[in-house]
């Protein structure tokens, strides 16, 4: 649990630690390596800029990330795995942490291949035509779902279920479009991800 500025109240930390033993609180320091290997709750100002959100995502690569307090749409577009705003029960926040942890650490074969794409689940690395790409945990989850589909078209709902899971969490299908947009900007071959109009997305088999 990290924060820019003031950390959450001590009673929030204590309640979360009862739900999630081992919860720790610390100031957000982007000049130091991120702590541990689990899920990071990042407390942010409501007006946190897209540049700040993107910097945090890059810094925390390989960790699950939940933005607390920032604009949810902006946080999801930047690459956070989940975003919450407003007062939340400790139980719901703990449920979101567990859901993100399951997505990030989901058991999968060491390497997945389809067409030009290779994913190494152990190192969270991906290659397209042999060129390495650095992805956020959420981007990797979406690519993993597309590779597993082996060219079959996945709807936005399919990708929500496969990458986000836990349908009771409030994540809209627009989050899928944001992730696909970011992936196409990163990939050496953006056309690897194909849009099937009115249906969803698939991977090219070339």
Backbone as JSON Lines, residues from 0, in Angstrom:
{"i":0,"aa":"X","n":[0.85,-1.18,0.0],"ca":[0.0,0.0,0.0],"c":[0.89,1.23,0.0]}
{"i":1,"aa":"X","n":[0.83,2.02,-1.06],"ca":[1.7,3.17,-1.23],"c":[0.86,4.41,-1.5]}
{"i":2,"aa":"X","n":[1.44,5.58,-1.23],"ca":[0.67,6.8,-1.44],"c":[1.58,7.96,-1.79]}
{"i":3,"aa":"X","n":[1.05,8.84,-2.63],"ca":[1.67,10.14,-2.84],"c":[1.04,11.08,-1.82]}
{"i":4,"aa":"X","n":[1.87,11.76,-1.03],"ca":[1.3,12.62,-0.01],"c":[0.91,11.8,1.21]}
{"i":5,"aa":"X","n":[-0.29,12.01,1.73],"ca":[-0.71,11.36,2.98],"c":[-1.13,9.92,2.74]}
{"i":6,"aa":"X","n":[-0.64,9.02,3.6],"ca":[-1.06,7.62,3.56],"c":[-2.47,7.48,4.09]}
{"i":7,"aa":"X","n":[-3.16,6.4,3.77],"ca":[-4.49,6.17,4.35],"c":[-4.42,6.1,5.86]}
{"i":8,"aa":"X","n":[-5.55,6.31,6.49],"ca":[-5.6,6.3,7.96],"c":[-5.12,4.96,8.51]}
{"i":9,"aa":"X","n":[-4.56,5.01,9.72],"ca":[-4.02,3.79,10.34],"c":[-5.07,2.71,10.49]}
{"i":10,"aa":"X","n":[-6.33,3.1,10.76],"ca":[-7.36,2.07,10.96],"c":[-7.66,1.35,9.65]}
{"i":11,"aa":"X","n":[-7.52,2.04,8.5],"ca":[-7.7,1.38,7.2],"c":[-6.61,0.34,7.0]}
{"i":12,"aa":"X","n":[-5.38,0.7,7.32],"ca":[-4.26,-0.23,7.18],"c":[-4.46,-1.43,8.08]}
{"i":13,"aa":"X","n":[-4.89,-1.19,9.33],"ca":[-5.1,-2.3,10.27],"c":[-6.21,-3.23,9.79]}
{"i":14,"aa":"X","n":[-7.31,-2.66,9.29],"ca":[-8.42,-3.49,8.8],"c":[-8.0,-4.31,7.59]}
{"i":15,"aa":"X","n":[-7.23,-3.69,6.69],"ca":[-6.77,-4.43,5.52],"c":[-5.81,-5.55,5.92]}
{"i":16,"aa":"X","n":[-4.99,-5.29,6.92],"ca":[-4.05,-6.32,7.36],"c":[-4.78,-7.52,7.95]}
{"i":17,"aa":"X","n":[-5.96,-7.29,8.54],"ca":[-6.75,-8.42,9.04],"c":[-7.29,-9.25,7.88]}
{"i":18,"aa":"X","n":[-7.69,-8.57,6.79],"ca":[-8.2,-9.28,5.61],"c":[-7.06,-9.86,4.78]}
{"i":19,"aa":"X","n":[-5.94,-9.12,4.72],"ca":[-4.81,-9.5,3.88],"c":[-3.54,-9.43,4.74]}
{"i":20,"aa":"X","n":[-3.26,-10.47,5.5],"ca":[-2.09,-10.44,6.39],"c":[-0.81,-10.11,5.62]}
{"i":21,"aa":"X","n":[-0.03,-9.24,6.22],"ca":[1.21,-8.81,5.57],"c":[1.09,-7.46,4.88]}
{"i":22,"aa":"X","n":[-0.1,-6.85,4.94],"ca":[-0.28,-5.52,4.34],"c":[0.65,-4.52,5.02]}
{"i":23,"aa":"X","n":[1.34,-3.74,4.2],"ca":[2.24,-2.71,4.72],"c":[1.94,-1.4,4.02]}
{"i":24,"aa":"X","n":[2.23,-0.3,4.7],"ca":[2.02,1.04,4.14],"c":[3.34,1.78,4.06]}
{"i":25,"aa":"X","n":[3.54,2.51,2.97],"ca":[4.78,3.27,2.8],"c":[4.53,4.4,1.81]}
{"i":26,"aa":"X","n":[5.31,5.48,1.92],"ca":[5.2,6.55,0.92],"c":[5.59,6.03,-0.47]}
{"i":27,"aa":"X","n":[5.02,6.6,-1.5],"ca":[5.35,6.22,-2.87],"c":[6.67,6.87,-3.25]}
{"i":28,"aa":"X","n":[7.68,6.06,-3.59],"ca":[9.0,6.56,-3.96],"c":[9.4,5.93,-5.28]}
{"i":29,"aa":"X","n":[9.24,6.68,-6.36],"ca":[9.53,6.15,-7.69],"c":[11.02,6.06,-7.98]}
{"i":30,"aa":"X","n":[11.84,6.56,-7.07],"ca":[13.29,6.47,-7.27],"c":[13.85,5.17,-6.7]}
{"i":31,"aa":"X","n":[13.03,4.43,-5.96],"ca":[13.45,3.15,-5.37],"c":[12.68,2.01,-6.05]}
{"i":32,"aa":"X","n":[13.22,0.78,-6.04],"ca":[12.49,-0.34,-6.64],"c":[11.16,-0.56,-5.93]}
{"i":33,"aa":"X","n":[10.14,-1.04,-6.64],"ca":[8.86,-1.33,-5.98],"c":[9.03,-2.46,-4.98]}
{"i":34,"aa":"X","n":[8.28,-2.42,-3.87],"ca":[8.43,-3.44,-2.83],"c":[7.77,-4.76,-3.2]}
{"i":35,"aa":"X","n":[8.39,-5.86,-2.8],"ca":[7.76,-7.16,-2.93],"c":[7.42,-7.55,-4.36]}
{"i":36,"aa":"X","n":[6.5,-8.5,-4.47],"ca":[6.1,-8.99,-5.79],"c":[4.59,-9.2,-5.88]}
{"i":37,"aa":"X","n":[3.85,-8.57,-4.98],"ca":[2.41,-8.78,-4.96],"c":[1.65,-7.66,-5.63]}
{"i":38,"aa":"X","n":[0.54,-7.29,-5.0],"ca":[-0.33,-6.24,-5.54],"c":[-0.07,-4.94,-4.78]}
{"i":39,"aa":"X","n":[0.07,-3.85,-5.51],"ca":[0.31,-2.54,-4.91],"c":[-0.96,-1.71,-4.98]}
{"i":40,"aa":"X","n":[-1.42,-1.23,-3.84],"ca":[-2.51,-0.26,-3.78],"c":[-1.86,1.12,-3.78]}
{"i":41,"aa":"X","n":[-2.18,1.93,-4.77],"ca":[-1.55,3.25,-4.88],"c":[-2.6,4.32,-4.61]}
{"i":42,"aa":"X","n":[-2.45,5.03,-3.5],"ca":[-3.35,6.14,-3.17],"c":[-2.9,7.38,-3.91]}
{"i":43,"aa":"X","n":[-3.8,7.99,-4.69],"ca":[-3.44,9.12,-5.54],"c":[-4.47,10.23,-5.42]}
{"i":44,"aa":"X","n":[-4.06,11.43,-5.82],"ca":[-4.99,12.54,-5.86],"c":[-5.97,12.34,-7.01]}
{"i":45,"aa":"X","n":[-7.17,12.89,-6.88],"ca":[-8.2,12.73,-7.91],"c":[-7.76,13.31,-9.25]}
{"i":46,"aa":"X","n":[-6.88,14.33,-9.21],"ca":[-6.45,14.98,-10.45],"c":[-5.07,14.48,-10.91]}
{"i":47,"aa":"X","n":[-4.67,13.3,-10.49],"ca":[-3.38,12.75,-10.93],"c":[-3.34,12.72,-12.45]}
{"i":48,"aa":"X","n":[-2.27,13.23,-13.02],"ca":[-2.18,13.39,-14.48],"c":[-1.89,12.06,-15.16]}
{"i":49,"aa":"X","n":[-2.26,11.93,-16.45],"ca":[-1.92,10.72,-17.2],"c":[-0.43,10.42,-17.19]}
{"i":50,"aa":"X","n":[0.42,11.47,-17.2],"ca":[1.86,11.26,-17.2],"c":[2.31,10.61,-15.89]}
{"i":51,"aa":"X","n":[1.75,11.07,-14.75],"ca":[2.09,10.48,-13.45],"c":[1.61,9.03,-13.4]}
{"i":52,"aa":"X","n":[0.39,8.78,-13.86],"ca":[-0.15,7.41,-13.85],"c":[0.72,6.49,-14.7]}
{"i":53,"aa":"X","n":[1.13,6.95,-15.88],"ca":[1.96,6.13,-16.77],"c":[3.32,5.87,-16.14]}
{"i":54,"aa":"X","n":[3.87,6.86,-15.43],"ca":[5.17,6.68,-14.77],"c":[5.08,5.61,-13.69]}
{"i":55,"aa":"X","n":[3.99,5.6,-12.96],"ca":[3.8,4.59,-11.9],"c":[3.68,3.2,-12.51]}
{"i":56,"aa":"X","n":[2.93,3.09,-13.61],"ca":[2.76,1.78,-14.27],"c":[4.11,1.25,-14.75]}
{"i":57,"aa":"X","n":[4.92,2.12,-15.36],"ca":[6.24,1.69,-15.84],"c":[7.13,1.28,-14.68]}
{"i":58,"aa":"X","n":[7.08,2.02,-13.58],"ca":[7.89,1.74,-12.39],"c":[7.52,0.39,-11.78]}
{"i":59,"aa":"X","n":[6.25,0.06,-11.76],"ca":[5.75,-1.13,-11.07],"c":[5.57,-2.32,-12.0]}
{"i":60,"aa":"X","n":[6.27,-2.35,-13.12],"ca":[6.11,-3.42,-14.11],"c":[6.24,-4.79,-13.45]}
{"i":61,"aa":"X","n":[5.28,-5.68,-13.73],"ca":[5.29,-7.02,-13.16],"c":[4.47,-7.16,-11.89]}
{"i":62,"aa":"X","n":[4.07,-6.03,-11.29],"ca":[3.22,-6.06,-10.1],"c":[1.76,-5.85,-10.5]}
{"i":63,"aa":"X","n":[0.84,-6.35,-9.69],"ca":[-0.55,-5.95,-9.84],"c":[-0.7,-4.54,-9.29]}
{"i":64,"aa":"X","n":[-1.54,-3.73,-9.93],"ca":[-1.68,-2.32,-9.54],"c":[-3.14,-1.94,-9.4]}
{"i":65,"aa":"X","n":[-3.48,-1.33,-8.27],"ca":[-4.82,-0.79,-8.07],"c":[-4.68,0.68,-7.7]}
{"i":66,"aa":"X","n":[-5.34,1.56,-8.46],"ca":[-5.33,2.99,-8.18],"c":[-6.5,3.33,-7.25]}
{"i":67,"aa":"X","n":[-6.23,4.04,-6.19],"ca":[-7.26,4.46,-5.24],"c":[-7.34,5.98,-5.23]}
{"i":68,"aa":"X","n":[-8.49,6.52,-5.61],"ca":[-8.69,7.96,-5.55],"c":[-8.54,8.66,-6.87]}
{"i":69,"aa":"X","n":[-7.72,8.14,-7.77],"ca":[-7.53,8.77,-9.08],"c":[-8.73,8.5,-9.97]}
{"i":70,"aa":"X","n":[-8.86,9.25,-11.06],"ca":[-9.93,9.03,-12.01],"c":[-9.83,7.6,-12.56]}
{"i":71,"aa":"X","n":[-10.85,6.75,-12.36],"ca":[-10.74,5.34,-12.76],"c":[-10.46,5.15,-14.25]}
{"i":72,"aa":"X","n":[-11.12,5.94,-15.1],"ca":[-10.93,5.77,-16.53],"c":[-9.5,6.09,-16.93]}
{"i":73,"aa":"X","n":[-8.94,7.17,-16.35],"ca":[-7.57,7.55,-16.66],"c":[-6.59,6.5,-16.14]}
{"i":74,"aa":"X","n":[-6.85,5.96,-14.95],"ca":[-5.96,4.95,-14.38],"c":[-5.96,3.67,-15.21]}
{"i":75,"aa":"X","n":[-7.14,3.19,-15.61],"ca":[-7.21,1.98,-16.43],"c":[-6.56,2.2,-17.79]}
{"i":76,"aa":"X","n":[-6.75,3.4,-18.37],"ca":[-6.13,3.7,-19.66],"c":[-4.61,3.71,-19.55]}
{"i":77,"aa":"X","n":[-4.08,4.1,-18.38],"ca":[-2.62,4.15,-18.19],"c":[-2.01,2.78,-17.98]}
{"i":78,"aa":"X","n":[-2.84,1.79,-17.6],"ca":[-2.32,0.44,-17.42],"c":[-2.51,-0.16,-16.05]}
{"i":79,"aa":"X","n":[-3.22,0.54,-15.15],"ca":[-3.54,-0.06,-13.85],"c":[-4.48,-1.24,-14.07]}
{"i":80,"aa":"X","n":[-4.39,-2.24,-13.2],"ca":[-5.23,-3.43,-13.32],"c":[-6.64,-3.19,-12.8]}
{"i":81,"aa":"X","n":[-6.8,-2.24,-11.89],"ca":[-8.1,-1.91,-11.33],"c":[-8.01,-0.5,-10.78]}
{"i":82,"aa":"X","n":[-9.14,0.14,-10.58],"ca":[-9.17,1.5,-10.04],"c":[-10.44,1.67,-9.23]}
{"i":83,"aa":"X","n":[-10.31,2.3,-8.07],"ca":[-11.46,2.53,-7.21],"c":[-11.48,3.99,-6.78]}
{"i":84,"aa":"X","n":[-12.68,4.49,-6.55],"ca":[-12.82,5.87,-6.1],"c":[-13.97,5.92,-5.11]}
{"i":85,"aa":"X","n":[-13.88,6.83,-4.17],"ca":[-14.93,6.94,-3.16],"c":[-14.72,5.96,-2.03]}
{"i":86,"aa":"X","n":[-15.55,6.06,-0.99],"ca":[-15.4,5.16,0.17],"c":[-15.72,3.72,-0.21]}
{"i":87,"aa":"X","n":[-14.85,2.8,0.22],"ca":[-15.04,1.38,-0.05],"c":[-14.92,0.62,1.25]}
{"i":88,"aa":"X","n":[-15.67,-0.45,1.37],"ca":[-15.48,-1.31,2.54],"c":[-14.13,-2.02,2.41]}
{"i":89,"aa":"X","n":[-13.55,-2.32,3.54],"ca":[-12.27,-3.04,3.53],"c":[-12.43,-4.39,2.84]}
{"i":90,"aa":"X","n":[-13.58,-5.01,3.04],"ca":[-13.81,-6.33,2.44],"c":[-13.81,-6.25,0.92]}
{"i":91,"aa":"X","n":[-14.44,-5.22,0.36],"ca":[-14.45,-5.09,-1.11],"c":[-13.06,-4.79,-1.63]}
{"i":92,"aa":"X","n":[-12.33,-3.92,-0.95],"ca":[-10.98,-3.6,-1.38],"c":[-10.09,-4.85,-1.34]}
{"i":93,"aa":"X","n":[-10.24,-5.65,-0.28],"ca":[-9.47,-6.89,-0.18],"c":[-9.84,-7.85,-1.31]}
{"i":94,"aa":"X","n":[-11.14,-7.9,-1.68],"ca":[-11.58,-8.77,-2.77],"c":[-10.95,-8.34,-4.09]}
{"i":95,"aa":"X","n":[-10.82,-7.05,-4.29],"ca":[-10.2,-6.55,-5.52],"c":[-8.71,-6.9,-5.55]}
{"i":96,"aa":"X","n":[-8.06,-6.79,-4.41],"ca":[-6.64,-7.15,-4.34],"c":[-6.46,-8.63,-4.68]}
{"i":97,"aa":"X","n":[-7.31,-9.49,-4.11],"ca":[-7.2,-10.93,-4.39],"c":[-7.44,-11.22,-5.87]}
{"i":98,"aa":"X","n":[-8.42,-10.52,-6.47],"ca":[-8.73,-10.76,-7.88],"c":[-7.56,-10.36,-8.77]}
{"i":99,"aa":"X","n":[-6.95,-9.21,-8.49],"ca":[-5.79,-8.78,-9.28],"c":[-4.63,-9.74,-9.08]}
{"i":100,"aa":"X","n":[-4.43,-10.21,-7.84],"ca":[-3.34,-11.15,-7.58],"c":[-3.54,-12.44,-8.38]}
{"i":101,"aa":"X","n":[-4.77,-12.93,-8.44],"ca":[-5.03,-14.15,-9.22],"c":[-4.71,-13.95,-10.69]}
{"i":102,"aa":"X","n":[-5.06,-12.77,-11.22],"ca":[-4.8,-12.52,-12.64],"c":[-3.31,-12.45,-12.93]}
{"i":103,"aa":"X","n":[-2.58,-11.76,-12.06],"ca":[-1.15,-11.55,-12.29],"c":[-0.36,-12.84,-12.12]}
{"i":104,"aa":"X","n":[-0.78,-13.69,-11.16],"ca":[-0.01,-14.89,-10.84],"c":[-0.72,-16.16,-11.29]}
{"i":105,"aa":"X","n":[-1.59,-16.05,-12.26],"ca":[-2.33,-17.22,-12.76],"c":[-1.37,-18.27,-13.32]}
{"i":106,"aa":"X","n":[-1.62,-19.53,-12.95],"ca":[-0.78,-20.61,-13.45],"c":[-1.01,-20.81,-14.94]}
{"i":107,"aa":"X","n":[0.08,-20.96,-15.7],"ca":[-0.03,-21.12,-17.14],"c":[1.22,-21.83,-17.65]}
{"i":108,"aa":"X","n":[1.17,-22.51,-18.8],"ca":[2.38,-23.13,-19.34],"c":[3.5,-22.1,-19.49]}
{"i":109,"aa":"X","n":[4.75,-22.57,-19.41],"ca":[5.89,-21.65,-19.43],"c":[5.9,-20.77,-20.67]}
{"i":110,"aa":"X","n":[5.61,-21.35,-21.83],"ca":[5.61,-20.55,-23.06],"c":[4.35,-20.81,-23.88]}
{"i":111,"aa":"X","n":[3.78,-19.74,-24.38],"ca":[2.62,-19.81,-25.26],"c":[3.02,-19.21,-26.59]}
{"i":112,"aa":"X","n":[2.58,-19.85,-27.68],"ca":[2.93,-19.36,-29.02],"c":[1.7,-19.37,-29.9]}
{"i":113,"aa":"X","n":[1.6,-18.34,-30.73],"ca":[0.63,-18.34,-31.81],"c":[1.08,-17.32,-32.84]}
{"i":114,"aa":"X","n":[1.18,-17.76,-34.08],"ca":[1.63,-16.85,-35.13],"c":[3.01,-16.29,-34.8]}
{"i":115,"aa":"X","n":[3.12,-14.97,-34.82],"ca":[4.4,-14.31,-34.57],"c":[4.64,-14.03,-33.09]}
{"i":116,"aa":"X","n":[3.67,-14.4,-32.22],"ca":[3.72,-14.01,-30.81],"c":[4.17,-15.17,-29.94]}
{"i":117,"aa":"X","n":[5.12,-14.88,-29.04],"ca":[5.57,-15.84,-28.03],"c":[5.5,-15.15,-26.67]}
{"i":118,"aa":"X","n":[4.89,-15.81,-25.7],"ca":[4.79,-15.27,-24.34],"c":[5.46,-16.24,-23.38]}
{"i":119,"aa":"X","n":[6.34,-15.71,-22.54],"ca":[6.96,-16.49,-21.47],"c":[6.3,-16.09,-20.17]}
{"i":120,"aa":"X","n":[5.51,-17.0,-19.61],"ca":[4.73,-16.68,-18.41],"c":[5.62,-16.54,-17.18]}
{"i":121,"aa":"X","n":[6.77,-17.22,-17.17],"ca":[7.64,-17.16,-16.0],"c":[8.31,-15.8,-15.86]}
{"i":122,"aa":"X","n":[8.71,-15.22,-16.98],"ca":[9.43,-13.94,-16.94],"c":[8.54,-12.76,-17.31]}
{"i":123,"aa":"X","n":[7.26,-13.01,-17.64],"ca":[6.33,-11.96,-18.05],"c":[6.86,-11.21,-19.28]}
{"i":124,"aa":"X","n":[7.51,-11.95,-20.18],"ca":[8.07,-11.34,-21.39],"c":[7.27,-11.78,-22.6]}
{"i":125,"aa":"X","n":[7.31,-10.95,-23.65],"ca":[6.64,-11.29,-24.89],"c":[7.5,-10.88,-26.07]}
{"i":126,"aa":"X","n":[7.48,-11.69,-27.12],"ca":[8.2,-11.37,-28.35],"c":[7.23,-11.4,-29.52]}
{"i":127,"aa":"X","n":[7.44,-10.49,-30.46],"ca":[6.72,-10.51,-31.73],"c":[7.77,-10.54,-32.83]}
{"i":128,"aa":"X","n":[7.74,-11.59,-33.64],"ca":[8.78,-11.8,-34.66],"c":[10.17,-11.75,-34.03]}
{"i":129,"aa":"X","n":[10.3,-12.28,-32.82],"ca":[11.59,-12.32,-32.16],"c":[12.01,-11.05,-31.47]}
{"i":130,"aa":"X","n":[11.21,-9.99,-31.59],"ca":[11.55,-8.72,-30.94],"c":[10.87,-8.64,-29.58]}
{"i":131,"aa":"X","n":[11.65,-8.37,-28.51],"ca":[11.06,-8.35,-27.17],"c":[10.21,-7.11,-26.94]}
{"i":132,"aa":"X","n":[9.16,-7.26,-26.13],"ca":[8.27,-6.16,-25.77],"c":[8.03,-6.19,-24.26]}
{"i":133,"aa":"X","n":[8.07,-5.03,-23.64],"ca":[7.79,-4.91,-22.22],"c":[6.34,-4.51,-22.03]}
{"i":134,"aa":"X","n":[5.58,-5.33,-21.33],"ca":[4.15,-5.09,-21.14],"c":[3.8,-4.97,-19.67]}
{"i":135,"aa":"X","n":[2.71,-4.28,-19.4],"ca":[2.17,-4.27,-18.04],"c":[1.49,-5.61,-17.78]}
{"i":136,"aa":"X","n":[1.19,-5.87,-16.52],"ca":[0.53,-7.13,-16.16],"c":[-0.8,-7.27,-16.88]}
{"i":137,"aa":"X","n":[-1.57,-6.18,-16.99],"ca":[-2.86,-6.26,-17.66],"c":[-2.7,-6.48,-19.16]}
{"i":138,"aa":"X","n":[-1.75,-5.77,-19.79],"ca":[-1.52,-5.98,-21.22],"c":[-1.12,-7.42,-21.5]}
{"i":139,"aa":"X","n":[-0.29,-7.98,-20.63],"ca":[0.13,-9.37,-20.8],"c":[-1.06,-10.32,-20.64]}
{"i":140,"aa":"X","n":[-1.97,-10.02,-19.71],"ca":[-3.16,-10.86,-19.53],"c":[-4.02,-10.88,-20.78]}
{"i":141,"aa":"X","n":[-4.19,-9.71,-21.41],"ca":[-4.99,-9.63,-22.64],"c":[-4.31,-10.39,-23.77]}
{"i":142,"aa":"X","n":[-2.99,-10.21,-23.91],"ca":[-2.28,-10.94,-24.96],"c":[-2.32,-12.44,-24.72]}
{"i":143,"aa":"X","n":[-2.22,-12.84,-23.46],"ca":[-2.27,-14.27,-23.13],"c":[-3.62,-14.85,-23.55]}
{"i":144,"aa":"X","n":[-4.7,-14.12,-23.29],"ca":[-6.03,-14.59,-23.67],"c":[-6.14,-14.71,-25.19]}
{"i":145,"aa":"X","n":[-5.59,-13.75,-25.92],"ca":[-5.66,-13.79,-27.38],"c":[-4.82,-14.94,-27.94]}
{"i":146,"aa":"X","n":[-3.64,-15.18,-27.36],"ca":[-2.79,-16.29,-27.82],"c":[-3.48,-17.62,-27.57]}
{"i":147,"aa":"X","n":[-4.08,-17.76,-26.38],"ca":[-4.78,-19.01,-26.06],"c":[-5.96,-19.25,-26.99]}
{"i":148,"aa":"X","n":[-6.57,-18.19,-27.5],"ca":[-7.71,-18.35,-28.41],"c":[-7.27,-18.87,-29.77]}
{"i":149,"aa":"X","n":[-5.96,-18.75,-30.09],"ca":[-5.38,-19.3,-31.32],"c":[-6.13,-18.86,-32.57]}
{"i":150,"aa":"X","n":[-6.31,-17.56,-32.68],"ca":[-6.93,-17.01,-33.88],"c":[-8.43,-16.86,-33.8]}
{"i":151,"aa":"X","n":[-9.04,-17.47,-32.79],"ca":[-10.49,-17.3,-32.63],"c":[-10.76,-15.89,-32.13]}
{"i":152,"aa":"X","n":[-11.84,-15.3,-32.61],"ca":[-12.2,-13.95,-32.21],"c":[-12.77,-13.95,-30.8]}
{"i":153,"aa":"X","n":[-12.25,-13.07,-29.96],"ca":[-12.76,-12.89,-28.6],"c":[-13.51,-11.56,-28.52]}
{"i":154,"aa":"X","n":[-14.71,-11.6,-27.97],"ca":[-15.46,-10.37,-27.76],"c":[-14.83,-9.58,-26.61]}
{"i":155,"aa":"X","n":[-15.26,-8.34,-26.47],"ca":[-14.78,-7.54,-25.34],"c":[-15.17,-8.2,-24.01]}
{"i":156,"aa":"X","n":[-16.36,-8.78,-23.99],"ca":[-16.8,-9.49,-22.79],"c":[-15.91,-10.69,-22.5]}
{"i":157,"aa":"X","n":[-15.52,-11.42,-23.55],"ca":[-14.61,-12.56,-23.38],"c":[-13.3,-12.1,-22.76]}
{"i":158,"aa":"X","n":[-12.76,-10.98,-23.28],"ca":[-11.48,-10.48,-22.78],"c":[-11.6,-9.96,-21.36]}
{"i":159,"aa":"X","n":[-12.74,-9.35,-21.05],"ca":[-12.97,-8.92,-19.67],"c":[-12.91,-10.12,-18.72]}
{"i":160,"aa":"X","n":[-13.61,-11.2,-19.11],"ca":[-13.64,-12.39,-18.26],"c":[-12.26,-13.04,-18.15]}
{"i":161,"aa":"X","n":[-11.55,-13.1,-19.29],"ca":[-10.26,-13.8,-19.31],"c":[-9.16,-13.0,-18.62]}
{"i":162,"aa":"X","n":[-9.16,-11.69,-18.82],"ca":[-8.05,-10.88,-18.31],"c":[-8.35,-10.25,-16.96]}
{"i":163,"aa":"X","n":[-9.59,-9.78,-16.77],"ca":[-9.94,-9.16,-15.5],"c":[-10.54,-10.17,-14.53]}
{"i":164,"aa":"X","n":[-11.36,-11.1,-15.06],"ca":[-12.02,-12.07,-14.2],"c":[-13.0,-11.4,-13.27]}
{"i":165,"aa":"X","n":[-13.58,-12.19,-12.34],"ca":[-14.48,-11.67,-11.31],"c":[-15.46,-10.66,-11.87]}
{"i":166,"aa":"X","n":[-16.45,-11.16,-12.57],"ca":[-17.42,-10.3,-13.24],"c":[-18.17,-9.35,-12.33]}
{"i":167,"aa":"X","n":[-18.09,-9.56,-11.0],"ca":[-18.77,-8.65,-10.1],"c":[-18.03,-7.33,-9.92]}
{"i":168,"aa":"X","n":[-16.76,-7.26,-10.4],"ca":[-16.01,-6.01,-10.29],"c":[-16.45,-5.07,-11.41]}
{"i":169,"aa":"X","n":[-16.48,-3.78,-11.09],"ca":[-17.04,-2.79,-12.0],"c":[-15.98,-2.31,-12.99]}
{"i":170,"aa":"X","n":[-15.76,-3.09,-14.05],"ca":[-14.83,-2.72,-15.12],"c":[-15.61,-2.76,-16.42]}
{"i":171,"aa":"X","n":[-15.58,-1.67,-17.17],"ca":[-16.39,-1.59,-18.39],"c":[-15.62,-2.14,-19.58]}
{"i":172,"aa":"X","n":[-16.36,-2.43,-20.66],"ca":[-15.73,-2.95,-21.87],"c":[-14.8,-1.93,-22.51]}
{"i":173,"aa":"X","n":[-14.98,-0.65,-22.16],"ca":[-14.08,0.37,-22.68],"c":[-12.65,0.15,-22.22]}
{"i":174,"aa":"X","n":[-12.48,-0.49,-21.05],"ca":[-11.14,-0.8,-20.55],"c":[-10.4,-1.71,-21.53]}
{"i":175,"aa":"X","n":[-11.14,-2.63,-22.17],"ca":[-10.52,-3.52,-23.17],"c":[-9.99,-2.7,-24.34]}
{"i":176,"aa":"X","n":[-10.79,-1.75,-24.84],"ca":[-10.35,-0.91,-25.95],"c":[-9.1,-0.13,-25.59]}
{"i":177,"aa":"X","n":[-9.02,0.35,-24.34],"ca":[-7.84,1.1,-23.9],"c":[-6.59,0.22,-23.91]}
{"i":178,"aa":"X","n":[-6.74,-1.03,-23.45],"ca":[-5.59,-1.93,-23.43],"c":[-5.16,-2.27,-24.86]}
{"i":179,"aa":"X","n":[-6.12,-2.56,-25.74],"ca":[-5.79,-2.87,-27.13],"c":[-5.08,-1.69,-27.79]}
{"i":180,"aa":"X","n":[-5.54,-0.48,-27.53],"ca":[-4.91,0.72,-28.09],"c":[-3.46,0.82,-27.63]}
{"i":181,"aa":"X","n":[-3.22,0.61,-26.32],"ca":[-1.85,0.69,-25.81],"c":[-0.97,-0.39,-26.42]}
{"i":182,"aa":"X","n":[-1.52,-1.6,-26.56],"ca":[-0.74,-2.69,-27.15],"c":[-0.34,-2.36,-28.58]}
{"i":183,"aa":"X","n":[-1.27,-1.85,-29.36],"ca":[-0.94,-1.53,-30.75],"c":[0.12,-0.45,-30.85]}
{"i":184,"aa":"X","n":[0.14,0.45,-29.88],"ca":[1.18,1.49,-29.88],"c":[2.55,0.91,-29.53]}
{"i":185,"aa":"X","n":[2.56,-0.17,-28.73],"ca":[3.82,-0.76,-28.29],"c":[4.38,-1.78,-29.27]}
{"i":186,"aa":"X","n":[3.49,-2.5,-29.95],"ca":[3.94,-3.65,-30.75],"c":[4.7,-3.2,-31.99]}
{"i":187,"aa":"X","n":[5.75,-3.96,-32.33],"ca":[6.5,-3.69,-33.56],"c":[5.62,-3.93,-34.78]}
{"i":188,"aa":"X","n":[4.62,-4.81,-34.63],"ca":[3.64,-5.05,-35.7],"c":[2.24,-4.87,-35.12]}
{"i":189,"aa":"X","n":[1.71,-3.65,-35.16],"ca":[0.38,-3.41,-34.57],"c":[-0.71,-4.27,-35.19]}
{"i":190,"aa":"X","n":[-0.5,-4.68,-36.48],"ca":[-1.54,-5.45,-37.16],"c":[-1.61,-6.89,-36.68]}
{"i":191,"aa":"X","n":[-0.73,-7.28,-35.73],"ca":[-0.84,-8.62,-35.14],"c":[-2.2,-8.77,-34.45]}
{"i":192,"aa":"X","n":[-2.7,-7.66,-33.86],"ca":[-4.03,-7.67,-33.24],"c":[-5.02,-7.14,-34.25]}
{"i":193,"aa":"X","n":[-5.94,-7.97,-34.66],"ca":[-6.93,-7.6,-35.68],"c":[-8.29,-7.33,-35.04]}
{"i":194,"aa":"X","n":[-8.95,-6.3,-35.54],"ca":[-10.31,-5.99,-35.1],"c":[-11.3,-6.69,-36.0]}
{"i":195,"aa":"X","n":[-12.22,-7.42,-35.42],"ca":[-13.32,-8.03,-36.17],"c":[-14.55,-7.18,-35.87]}
{"i":196,"aa":"X","n":[-14.92,-6.35,-36.83],"ca":[-15.96,-5.34,-36.6],"c":[-17.25,-5.96,-36.08]}
{"i":197,"aa":"X","n":[-17.74,-5.36,-35.0],"ca":[-18.99,-5.82,-34.42],"c":[-18.86,-7.06,-33.55]}
{"i":198,"aa":"X","n":[-17.65,-7.6,-33.47],"ca":[-17.46,-8.83,-32.68],"c":[-16.42,-8.62,-31.59]}
{"i":199,"aa":"X","n":[-15.18,-8.32,-31.99],"ca":[-14.11,-8.17,-30.99],"c":[-12.75,-8.16,-31.62]}
{"i":200,"aa":"X","n":[-11.82,-8.98,-31.08],"ca":[-10.43,-8.95,-31.51],"c":[-9.89,-10.36,-31.63]}
{"i":201,"aa":"X","n":[-8.9,-10.52,-32.52],"ca":[-8.23,-11.79,-32.71],"c":[-6.78,-11.52,-33.06]}
{"i":202,"aa":"X","n":[-5.93,-12.58,-32.97],"ca":[-4.55,-12.46,-33.39],"c":[-4.4,-12.95,-34.82]}
{"i":203,"aa":"X","n":[-3.56,-12.26,-35.57],"ca":[-3.23,-12.72,-36.91],"c":[-2.44,-14.02,-36.82]}
{"i":204,"aa":"X","n":[-2.66,-14.93,-37.77],"ca":[-1.92,-16.2,-37.75],"c":[-0.66,-16.13,-38.59]}
{"i":205,"aa":"X","n":[-0.33,-14.94,-39.11],"ca":[0.86,-14.82,-39.97],"c":[2.11,-14.75,-39.11]}
